[in-house]
Amino acid sequence: MESKSTFKITSWDQTVYDEAEPQLGRAVVGKVYSGVVEGTSTAELTMCQPSDGSAGYVGTERFVGAVDGRSGTFVIQHGAIMSAAGEQFWGHIVPGSGTGELAGISGTARLEHELITLDYDLG
């Protein structure tokens, strides 16, 4: 089942761990989700930020809340590449990471510009 929901970033704690070009950093990010996906999450991102304005990140995020009224938790691994040629976003629900009424959840999760598109199966 595919659903779209919105999220707001509620916290962003970023540090640089390698200042050479391109710069490498990490961020711990808090979010609140609204819609079919309702709840909160914490993500750890690793990022690459070249000086030409391109960027890339990969992240692991634990969601706590409900999907279509079923409550529990699951983990998403996602990322993006941004350049003058455009943007590419991807993500997956980690198999076996669901708990509670979300145990067995699987699928893809695309996060972009405060919107999540979750294409999921609850088994």
Sequence and secondary structure as in RCSB ss.txt:
>XXXX:A:sequence
MESKSTFKITSWDQTVYDEAEPQLGRAVVGKVYSGVVEGTSTAELTMCQPSDGSAGYVGTERFVGAVDGRSGTFV
IQHGAIMSAAGEQFWGHIVPGSGTGELAGISGTARLEHELITLDYDLG
>XXXX:A:secstr
 EEEEEEEEEEEEEEEEE SSSEEEEEEEEEEEEESEEEEEEEEEEEEE TTS EEEEEEEEEEEEETTEEEEEE
EEEEEEEETTEEEEEEEE TT   GGGTT EEEEEEETTEEEEEEE  
